């Protein structure tokens, strides 16, 4: 039996989203239906609406979510009806060349549901990041469901599904921040502040937050930034060097995804330092750096895919830290809203008014 539920749909590039009735099929082999309890409004959803990911409209938006499994298909063993899960977009295949090398966090063939959710007229929907969780129910591959401790509220746990995990992972997994190291984070929205929090968890002693908005810099201090730099007023590279004995930081994280910001991060690191791009650039952006500087500075230049996370390993660990009071996921939640408020939430995000608006489903 298929389910008819309400969901947020982007029908065309740049058009306002609409709340429509969508049809969710019964799960097939390897699939699961999840009753979504909460879903964060992530900048990636706005990228989808603006056509910045691809042009496979209409999209069923939403992907940063937690909920309860309500049905499973044939052969599903990793989750069962009633399990409390965080949804992820890295359901590893276990068979691709990355998985065979034991690098599951880079899986090149991640799983999504084989069946399509549709509008009532049969129009197939493209779920954002293979999830589509701005809906009362969604259909996913069972591997996209990661069980976590149900003591964590869905407004907090769901944020691990994308932005928070991307930022924390950029610091801990990709950047490899170690105890006593120095870190600079460029861009202090949700992902950047999560990178600040990740650097603090890893034991960094100097964490420098960089942004052009003083309000966002204040947010970064709440997550563990020891210093702030307003790059609209001050050259951030020189400011970071002044705060690190003239050397630069061990790890510089670009959470903006803009060539100018990446260049600043590149030059703000110490010799043999690491620079990490976790912000998402738009198609057509290019980075130009002198080859002698790439060679002469040593270290590493990396991009971070989903914080190079392994959901089965990282989600439960971060939920445990949250429940122990060591990782404040609640601080990322600026407001809770309903499905009808997503378009307004995009506007607030665009103007930097919120870290995260979170859609909550009343049942």
C-alpha positions in Angstrom: 0.0 0.0 0.0 1.4 3.4 -1.0 1.2 6.3 1.4 0.1 9.9 0.5 1.8 12.5 2.6 2.7 16.2 2.5 6.1 17.2 1.2 8.1 20.2 0.0 8.7 20.3 -3.7 10.9 22.5 -5.9 9.3 22.5 -9.4 11.7 24.7 -11.2 14.9 26.7 -11.0 14.5 29.6 -8.6 10.8 29.1 -8.1 9.4 29.3 -4.6 8.9 25.8 -3.1 5.4 24.4 -2.6 3.9 21.9 -0.2 2.2 19.2 -2.2 0.8 15.7 -1.8 3.4 13.1 -2.6 3.1 9.3 -3.0 5.5 7.1 -1.1 5.6 3.5 -2.2 5.8 0.5 0.0 9.5 -0.4 0.5 11.0 -2.9 -2.0 14.0 -5.1 -1.4 16.7 -3.3 0.6 14.5 -0.3 1.2 12.9 1.4 4.2 10.1 3.9 4.9 10.9 6.4 7.6 8.4 8.5 9.5 10.3 11.8 9.6 10.2 13.6 12.9 12.5 16.6 12.2 14.5 17.8 9.2 17.0 20.7 9.1 16.9 23.4 6.4 20.3 23.0 4.8 22.0 25.3 2.3 22.3 22.3 0.0 18.5 22.3 -0.3 18.6 25.9 -1.5 21.3 24.8 -4.0 18.9 22.3 -5.4 16.1 24.8 -5.7 18.4 27.2 -7.5 19.6 24.5 -10.0 23.1 24.5 -8.5 23.3 20.7 -8.2 21.6 19.5 -11.3 18.4 20.2 -13.4 16.4 17.0 -12.5 13.3 18.9 -11.4 11.0 18.5 -9.6 12.9 17.9 -6.4 11.6 16.6 -3.1 13.8 18.7 -0.8 15.1 17.9 2.7 17.9 15.5 3.7 19.1 16.4 7.2 16.7 14.3 9.2 15.9 11.9 12.0 12.8 9.7 12.4 11.5 6.2 13.1 11.5 3.3 10.7 7.8 2.4 9.9 8.3 -0.3 7.2 11.1 -2.3 5.7 11.5 -4.3 2.5 12.7 -7.8 1.8 16.2 -8.6 2.9 16.6 -5.7 5.3 18.5 -6.7 8.4 20.4 -3.6 9.6 17.2 -1.8 10.8 13.7 -2.9 11.9 10.3 -1.2 12.3 10.5 1.1 15.4 14.2 1.9 15.2 15.1 5.5 15.7 17.5 6.6 12.9 19.4 9.5 11.4 19.2 9.5 7.7 22.5 9.7 5.7 23.5 10.1 2.1 26.5 7.8 2.3 25.0 4.3 2.3 28.2 2.5 1.5 28.2 -0.3 -1.1 31.0 -2.4 0.3 32.1 -3.4 -3.2 33.5 -0.4 -5.1 37.3 0.3 -5.3 37.2 2.6 -2.3 35.4 0.1 -0.2 37.7 -2.7 -1.2 40.6 -0.7 0.0 38.9 -0.3 3.4 38.2 3.4 2.7 34.4 3.2 3.1 34.2 6.9 3.9 35.0 7.5 0.2 32.5 5.0 -1.2 32.0 5.8 -4.9 28.8 3.9 -5.4 26.5 4.7 -2.4 23.0 3.3 -2.3 19.7 5.0 -2.7 16.2 3.6 -2.9 15.5 1.9 -6.3 11.8 3.1 -6.4 10.7 6.6 -7.0 8.4 8.8 -4.9 6.0 10.7 -7.1 3.4 13.4 -7.2 -0.2 12.3 -7.3 -0.2 12.5 -11.2 2.7 10.1 -11.4 5.4 12.6 -12.0 8.7 11.2 -10.5 10.5 13.2 -7.9 14.2 13.5 -7.4 14.9 13.3 -3.7 17.6 15.7 -2.4 20.7 13.7 -1.8 18.7 10.6 -2.3 16.6 11.3 0.8 13.8 13.8 0.4 12.9 14.4 4.0 10.8 17.5 3.9 8.0 15.0 4.0 6.0 13.2 6.6 7.4 9.9 5.3 10.2 9.2 2.9 11.6 6.1 1.1 15.3 5.4 1.4 17.7 2.6 1.0 18.0 0.8 4.4 21.7 1.6 4.4 20.8 5.3 4.6 19.4 4.7 8.1 21.8 4.9 11.0 20.5 3.8 14.4 21.3 6.2 17.3 20.3 6.5 20.9 16.6 7.6 21.0 17.3 9.8 24.0 18.6 12.4 21.6 15.7 14.6 20.3 15.3 14.5 16.5 15.8 18.3 16.2 19.4 17.7 17.4 20.2 14.2 16.0 18.9 15.0 12.5 21.5 17.7 12.1 24.2 15.1 11.9 22.7 14.0 8.5 24.5 16.8 6.7 25.8 20.2 7.9 27.0 19.5 11.4 28.7 16.2 10.3 30.3 17.9 7.3 31.9 20.6 9.6 32.9 18.3 12.5 34.3 15.8 10.0 36.2 18.5 8.1 38.1 19.2 11.3 38.5 15.7 12.8 38.5 13.3 9.8 39.7 15.3 6.8 41.9 17.9 8.6 43.1 15.5 11.2 43.2 18.1 13.9 45.4 17.0 16.8 45.7 18.0 20.5 47.5 21.3 20.8 47.2 22.3 17.2 46.0 25.7 15.8 43.0 25.9 13.5 41.4 28.7 11.5 37.8 28.3 10.1 36.7 30.6 7.3 32.9 31.1 7.3 30.9 30.7 10.5 27.5 29.5 9.4 26.3 26.0 10.4 29.1 24.1 8.7 31.8 26.4 9.9 30.6 26.5 13.4 30.5 22.7 13.4 34.1 22.8 12.3 34.9 25.0 15.2 33.2 22.6 17.5 35.0 19.7 15.9 38.4 21.4 16.4 37.5 21.9 20.1 36.5 18.3 20.5 39.9 17.3 18.9 41.8 19.3 21.4 42.9 22.3 19.4 44.2 25.1 21.6 43.9 28.0 19.3 40.7 28.2 17.1 40.4 31.3 15.0 37.0 32.0 13.4 36.8 34.2 10.3 33.7 35.9 8.9 32.5 39.2 7.6 29.5 39.2 10.0 30.1 40.0 13.7 26.9 38.2 14.6 28.3 35.0 13.1 31.6 35.5 14.9 29.7 35.7 18.2 28.1 32.3 17.3 31.5 30.8 16.6 32.7 31.9 20.1 29.8 29.9 21.6 31.1 26.8 19.8 34.7 27.2 21.0 36.5 29.8 18.9 39.3 31.4 21.0 39.8 34.3 18.6 37.7 36.0 15.9 38.6 38.0 12.8 36.2 40.1 10.8 37.7 39.8 7.3 35.7 42.7 6.0 37.7 45.0 8.3 41.1 43.1 8.6 43.3 41.1 6.3 42.6 37.6 7.7 45.9 36.1 6.6 47.9 38.7 8.5 45.6 38.5 11.5 45.9 34.8 11.7 49.7 34.9 11.5 49.8 37.6 14.2 47.8 35.2 16.5 50.1 32.2 15.8 53.6 33.7 16.3 53.9 34.7 12.6 53.6 31.2 11.4 50.0 30.5 10.4 47.8 27.7 11.6 48.2 23.9 11.4 44.8 23.5 9.8 42.8 26.0 7.8 39.2 25.1 6.9 37.3 26.9 4.1 33.6 26.5 5.0 32.5 29.0 2.3 33.5 27.4 -1.0 34.7 30.6 -2.8 38.1 30.9 -4.6 39.1 34.1 -2.7 38.3 32.4 0.6 40.2 29.3 -0.3 43.2 31.4 -1.3 43.1 33.1 2.1 42.9 29.7 3.8 45.8 28.4 1.7 48.1 31.3 2.7 47.0 31.4 6.4 48.4 27.9 7.1 51.9 27.2 8.5 54.5 25.3 6.5 53.4 21.7 6.2 49.9 22.7 7.3 46.7 21.3 6.0 44.0 23.3 4.1 40.5 21.8 3.8 37.6 22.9 1.5 34.3 21.8 2.9 32.2 24.8 1.6 30.5 24.0 -1.7 31.6 26.1 -4.7 29.3 26.9 -7.6 30.0 25.4 -11.1 32.4 27.5 -13.0 34.5 28.7 -10.1 38.2 28.3 -10.5 41.2 28.5 -8.2 44.6 29.8 -9.4 47.7 29.4 -7.2 51.4 29.7 -8.0 52.8 26.2 -8.4 55.9 27.1 -6.4 53.7 28.0 -3.4 51.8 24.7 -3.6 55.2 22.9 -3.7 57.1 25.1 -1.3 54.5 25.2 1.5 54.3 21.4 1.7 51.5 19.9 3.8 48.2 19.0 2.1 45.4 20.6 0.2 42.1 18.5 0.6 38.5 18.6 -0.1 36.1 17.1 2.4 33.2 14.9 1.2 30.5 14.9 3.9 33.3 15.4 6.5 34.8 12.1 5.2 32.4 10.5 7.7 31.3 6.9 8.1 27.8 7.3 9.4 27.7 3.9 11.2 30.8 5.0 13.2 30.4 8.8 13.5 26.7 9.4 14.1 26.4 7.2 17.3 29.6 8.6 18.6 28.5 12.2 18.2 25.1 11.5 19.7 26.8 9.9 22.7 28.9 13.1 23.1 25.7 15.2 22.9 24.0 13.1 25.6 27.1 13.4 27.8 26.9 17.2 27.5 30.2 17.4 25.6 28.8 18.5 22.2 26.0 21.0 22.1 23.9 20.1 19.1 21.0 22.1 20.4 22.9 25.3 20.0 22.8 24.9 16.2 18.9 25.1 16.2 17.9 28.7 15.7 14.2 27.9 15.3 11.7 25.1 14.8 9.2 25.5 12.0 6.5 23.7 10.0 6.5 22.4 6.4 4.8 25.6 5.2 7.6 27.7 6.5 10.5 26.3 4.4 10.5 29.1 1.8 10.7 31.7 4.5 13.5 29.7 6.2 15.5 29.9 2.9 15.2 33.7 3.0 16.5 33.8 6.6 19.4 31.5 5.7 20.2 33.7 2.7 20.4 36.7 5.0 22.5 35.0 7.6 19.8 35.2 10.3 19.8 31.6 11.4 22.2 28.7 11.9 19.5 26.1 11.3 15.8 26.3 10.9 14.4 22.8 11.7 11.2 21.5 10.4 9.3 19.6 13.1 6.5 17.1 12.2 3.7 17.1 14.7 2.1 13.6 15.0 
